[in-house]
Amino acid sequence: MIAKVRQLWQKIVSWCRSKINGLRASNGSRQSSILADEVTRACREWQDAQRLLDFVDPELADYVIYRINAAQSRYEALIIQAKKHNETAWKEPLKPAVGQDNF
């Protein structure tokens, strides 16, 4: 179970980093910077909550699960807010590779 949690953890970290770097690069405005900082903070909180799984006392497992879910919800809400402000992780829209079939 710990190996699965660590694997999930690595995916979360890399995904968060790609989104955060994209937000910072997409727009240099003050509002964009504040939003990117909040996304960074939310991602860090989510990561910290995930790390608690390694050290949690069985009596506190419910609290750690609650904290993980709360941090994930906050992070997702900030990503939605960033999308509403047309913030993206990429400067240009992604296009399919040449020769790739679109589904």
N, C-alpha and C positions, 0 to 999 in steps of 0.2 A: 504494500500500500504506500509506503514512504517513497518508493521509486516512482510510482505513478504520480504522486503529489509533486515530487521534484521535477518530473517531466512536464507536467502541467504548468508548474511554476516557471520553467524556462520559456515556455511558449508565451505565457503572460508577459514576462519581462521583455522579450524581444518585440512582441506586438506593441506594448506600451511605448517602448523607445522609438519605434518607427512612427507611431502616431504623434508623439511629442515633438520629435525632430521635424516632422512635416508641418506641424502647426507653427513652429517657430520660423520655419523657412518660408511659409506661404504668404505672410503679410507682416510688415514691419510696424504696424500701428500699435499704439499703447494698449488698446483694448485687446488686441490679439495677443500681446505679450502677457497681459494679466490672465487671460483665458488659458494660454499655454502653461503658465505657472500653476494655475489651479489644476489643470489636467495632470501636470507633473506631480503635484502634491497628492492628488487623489490616487494616482497610480502607485506612489510610494506607500500610501496608507494601505492599499490593497495588498501590496507585496509584503508589508510588515505583518498584516493579518495572516497571510499565507504562511509566513515564517513561524508564527506562533504554534502552528500545528506540530512542529518538531519538538516543542517544549511544554506543551499544554498538559496540565494535570487532568486526568479523566473527569474529575468533577467540574472542570471548567470548559469542557468540550463544546457545550451548547453556546456558551458565551463567544468562543472563538468562531464558531460557525456563524453566529449572528453578526459578528464584526466583519467577517469575510464578505457576507452577503451585503451588508450595509456599505462597505467600501466599494464593492463591485457596482452596486446601484448608483452610488455617487459618481463614480468614474464614467459609467455609461451615460448618465444624465449630462455630464459635462461634454462628452463626445457629441451627444445630440445637439447640445447648445452650440458647439463649435460648428457643426454642420449647418445649423440655421444661419450662422454668420458667414457661411460659405468658406469656412476654413477647411483646408484639406491637408492630407499628409503628403500630397504630391503636387507639384507645380502645374502639371498638365494632366488632363484626363487620361486614364490608362487606356491603351488600345491593344487589341489582341495581336499576338505575334503573327507575322506573315505566314500564311499557310495553315493557321489554326482554324478549326471549325468553331463557329459560334453556336452555342446551344440555346 
